[in-house]
Amino acid sequence: MLSSSSTTVKNLPLKRRLCFLLKLMCFVSSVLIFCEFLIYYVVILQCRWPDMKGGAHMSEKETSASVLKAIILADTHLLGEIKGHWLDKLRREWQMERSFQTALWLLQPDIVFILGDVFDEGKWSSPQAWAEDVRRFRKMFRCPVSTELVVVVGNHDIGFHYEMTTYKVNRFEKVFNFTSGKLITRKGINFVLVNSVAMEGDGCAVCRTSEAKLVALSHKLNCSQQKPNHSNKGCSDMEKIPASEPILLQHYPLYRKSDAECTGEDSAPPEEKNIPFKEKYDVLSQEASQKLLWWFQPRLILSGHTHSACEVLHAGKVPEISVPSFSWRNRNNPSFIMGSITPTDFSLQKCFLPFESRVFTIYCAAGALLVILVLAHVQLLTPPFYFAQRLISKHKAV
């Protein structure tokens, strides 16, 4: 059987064999191009910017001028030299780069926020490893001039509180121009950046500095909210900022007992939802959470860290959105948040990225089809038509 098949292959005309080989190469190339490039366009093209309330009564010019289009993502966890395997790096980083660049090209946001844990090993990486990780980050998350990139610090960037040092914090701040208690105002919208790792409340040097900046910024924002005829004497020398309730951007979520109340296809798995959260590790402490709510009275809080989606209402009125991880390494169905934001309102919409399992399924199906085609071509696999014909002839002979 094998010898006869081998003879058949050798007798195939050279032109026919080359033609078949060319077809196989085209098939393989098409699958690779779709799975590694086009699929990101197909999926993200389905995402739309959320409409604002009352948007129907606003002209297109007014809408584009007053609405800030923001993309919010979290927990990219770029692998380092210690725990990161080169193949894992290649696969995950390509996925994030293609997802990010495709989203920028299709959606054209005004600003992008990354809510911490940019790196996986920033907490212990050497200066050389840190420089290499930063280089890769800048390549993957490069932005055009029209889009601003704002990065918040996470525990994997500078370490948990017991690992955090002034050197690590300064190193991160130098690269990303980040400062805890920093105010960013765009189109009259106030965003407050918080180093949630420094909200330990134990009076450490980094914690004291961070909290002092947050308190000072809180005073400034409170002054901006006061009416002119009720102005406080302590506000007379304050820098004028828009009277817009702030949006908090941080890595750790505010305190909640667990993810038991979280819903949605990208929330935590059922077996993890009822696991109690540890304060100052999974979430901020109750004390730190109350401080932030009291200081800033935010209208929205955006956080990451848990790698899963959740929506919580604090004090019955302040919504917090936990943004899932952006990387396949942390979940099969990564996503990001699209926000249409004005000084007085906001509207959020989730945009899912390609599922890793679906990409693998396409590859497996294409691989199986490729094997069938090759076997059929060299006549090791009998085509179904001839197989049925043989069965019929044998039946007639009987």
N, C-alpha and C positions, 0 to 999 in steps of 0.2 A: 504493500500500500504506500509506504513512505517513499520507496525507490521510484515507483511510477509517478508519484506527485512531483518528486525532484526532477525527473526527466521532463515532465510537462512544463515546469517553471523554466527550465533551460531552453526549451523549444519556443517559449513565447517570443514574439518579435521584440527586438530592442525598443522600437518606437512605442509599442504598446506598454511595455514595462515602465518606460520613462514617463509616459502620459499618466499612468496610474500613480506613480510616485509623485508627480506634480499635483495631482488631485488630492493625494493624502496630505501633502505639505500645505495646500490651500485650506483644507479642512482643519488641520491642526492650528494653523495661523489664525483662522477665523475664530476658533474657540478661544484661543489665547487673547486675541484682541478684544473679544466681547467680555470675557471674564475679568480681564485685568484693566480694561479701559472703558469700553462702551457701557457696561452695566451701571457704572456710577452716573452717567448721564441719563440713562433710562429711568433709574430709581429717583434721583434727586429732581429730575424734570417734573415729577408729579407733585412736588412741594410748592406751596403758594404762600406769599406773605399774608398774614391775617389782616382782615379789615378792621378798622377802628370803628367804635360806636359812633354813629352819626356821620360815618364816612360818606354816605350817599349824599349828604347835604354839603359836602366840601368839594370844591373844584379840584381838578387834577393838579393844578399848579399849587394850590394851597396845601394839598395833601403831601406832595413831595417836599415842600418847603418846611412843613412843621413836623412831619413824622420822621423819627429816627428809626432806621432799619438796622436791627442788631441781631447778630448770631451769637448764641451762647453755647459753649461746649465745655467739657470737663474731663479730667483724668485720662490724658493721653498716654502717660507712663512710657515714655521713650526708654527702651531697654538700655542698660549700661554694660560695661565691660566685664563685670563680675558675674552676674546672673543671666545675662542676655546671650542666648545662642544666636549665631550669625543668621541661621535660617529663619528663626523666629523674628529677629529684627527685620530682616528683608521683607517677610510676609506682612507683618503688622504695620511697619512703617510705610510700605507701599500703599496699603489699604487706606491709611490715614491721610497720606499725601494726596492720593487721587480723590478721596472724599472731600478733603478741604479745598483743593484747587478747583474741583468741579463745582462745588457749592459757591465759591467766590465768582466763578465765571458765569454761572447761570443766575444766581440770586443777587449779585452785586450789592452786598450790604454796606452800610456806612461805617459800621464798627463791629469788631469781633472781640468777645470776652472769653478767655480761657480760665476756668475756675480752679486752678491749682493741680498739683501732681502732674506737672508737665513732664518731669523726669521720674524714672523709677528708682534711680540710685543717687540722686542729688544729695541725699542725707549723708552718704559716705564716700562719694566720688573724689578722686584726687584732682588737683588743678588741671592735669593733662586730660583726664577723662571728662571732667566738666567742660573744658573747652571743646572737646570733640562732640559731646552731647549737644552743646549750644549750637555748634556748626550745623549738625544734622537738623536740629529744630528749625533754625532759620531757613534752611533749604526747604523743608517740608511745609512750613507754615508761612511762607513768604506772601506778602500782600502787596497789591498795587498801591499807588500813591493815594487813590481815592478811598481806600479802606484802612481804618486805624485798627491796630492790634493792641489789646490791653490784657495783661496776664496777671493773675492773682496767685499768691504763694500757697503751696500745700505742704503737708507733712512729709511727703516723699522728696520735696525740693530742698528742705532745710532740716528735716528730721522731726520726729515727735518732740514734745517739749523737753524731755530729758536728754535729747540729742542735739537740740537747737543751740547754736552758738552765734555770737555777733558776726563772726567771720562768714558763716554760711548765709546769714541773712543779708549782709552787705554784698556778698557775691551775687546773690539773686537780684537784689535791688539795682546793682550796677548794670546788669545785663538787661533787665526788663523795665527799668525806671519805675519800680514799684516801691511804695511806701505805705505801711499800714496807716489808715487815717487819711489817705489821700483822697481829695475830691476831684472828680472829673465831671465837667459840665459841658454837655453837647446839646445844641438846639434847645437850651433852656431846661434841660433834664439833668438832675444831680445824681451822680453815681458815687457811692462811698466804697472804697476798697479796704477790706479788713484782713489783717493777718490773724486768722482764727487760731493758729498754733500758739500765738502769744497771749491768748485770752485765758491763761491758766489761773490767774488771780493769786499767784504766790509771791508777787513782788520782785520777780527776777528782773535783771537789767533790761532785757529786750521787752519784757511784759510792761514794765513801768513806762518806758519810752512810748510803746505802742498805745497804751491806754491814755497817756497824757495827750497824744495827738488826736485820739478819738474824742476825748472830752472837749478839747479846744474846737475841733470841727463841729461837734454837736452844738456848742454855744453859737458858733457862726451861723449854722443852719437855722437854729431857733430864732436868731435875730432877723434872718431873712423872712421868716414867717409872720413877724409882727406887723401890725398895721401902723402906718406913719404916725397917727395921733395917739398910739399907745406904745411908742418906742421906748425901750429901756435905755437908761443912761449908759449902761455898759456896752451898748451896741453902737454908740455914736461913732466910734473910730473903726468899726468893723468894715471889712471889704464887702461891697455890695455883690450879692450873688442872687440868682433867680429864686423866687419864692415858690419852689417846687419841692414837694415831699420827696425825700431821697429813695433810691433803690440800693439796697445793700448787696455787695458782691463778696463772697467769701468761700472758703473751701469746706470747712466743717458745717454741717447743718446746725440750726438751733436745737435745743434739747427736745427730744421726743422719746418716749419709752421704747419704741420699736417701730418696725415697718408694718405692723399688723393692719393698720388702716389704709395702707397704700394699695392702689389698684392700677390696673392697666397691664398690657402685655409685656411691658419692659420694667415692671415693678420687681421686687425681690422674689425669688422662687418661694413656693409655699412652705418648704421645709425651713426657710430662713426668716420668714416674716415675724414669727413670734419670739425670736431670740432677743432678749433684752439688750438694749444698747448701753455701752459703758460710757459714762460721762468723761469728757476730756480725752476720749480716744475714738469713739464712733461718732459722738456728737459733742457740742459744747456743753458745759455744765449749766445747770438751771440758773445759777447766779450770773454767769456771763451772758446767757441768753436774755435774761431780764434786763441787764445793763444795756445791751444793744437796742432792745425794744424801747427802753425808757429814754436813752440818749437821743435816738434818731427818729423814733416814731415813723418807721419806713412804710411805704405803700406796697413794697414788694421786696422779698428776699430771694436771692438766687444762690444756690450752693451745690456742691458736688460730693466727693468723698465716698459715698456708699456704693457707687457704680450702678445704682438702680434708680428708677424714677419714683418720685413720691410728691404728693401735694398736701401740705399741711396748713391749717389756719390757726395762727397764734393770737391769743387774746380775743378770739372770735372775729377778728377783722383784718389781720395782716397775713396775706398768703405767702408761703414759702414753697418754691419749686426746687426739688433736688434733681439736678441734671444727670442723666446716666453717662456712663463712660463712652468715649468716642472710639475706643479701640476694640477690635475683635479679640484681643487677648483677655479682656475682662467680661465680654458678653457677646453672644451670638448675634444680637440685634442692636447694635449701637445706634445712637441718634444724636441730634442736637436740637436746640430750641431756636425758633425764629420769632423775634419780637418786633412789633410795630409800637413805638413808644412816643408819647407826647408829654409835655410838662404836667398834664393832669390825668392822663389815662394811659393804659397799655393793653395790648392784646397779644397773646402768645399762641404759637402753633408748633407742634413737634414735627420734625422731619427725620424719617428713618433712613439709615444707610443700607446698602445691600446686606442681606443676611449671609453670614459665612457658610452656614449649612447649605444654602441654596447654590452658592458658588461651587462648593464641593460636589453637590448633586449633579450640576451641569458637567463638571469635569468627569465624574464617574460615568455618566450616561454617554458622553462623547468618547471616553476610553473604551467602553464596551462596544459601541458602534464601530469604532476604529478596528478593534480586534475582529469583529464579524466580517467587516469589509476585506481585511487582509486575508483571512482564512478562505473566504468565498473566492477571492481573486486567484489564489494559488490552488484552488479546488481541493483544499483539505476540508472544506465545509460544503456539503452538497446543497445547492440552491433549493428552496422549498418546491419550486415547480417540478424539477427533475425527481425530487424525492417522492412527490405525490404520484408522478407518472410511473415510477418503478413499482409503487404499491399497487396501482391499478393493473399494470401488466401482470404482476405476480398473481393477483386475484383472478384475472381472466384465465391464466394458465391452469389454475387449480380447478 
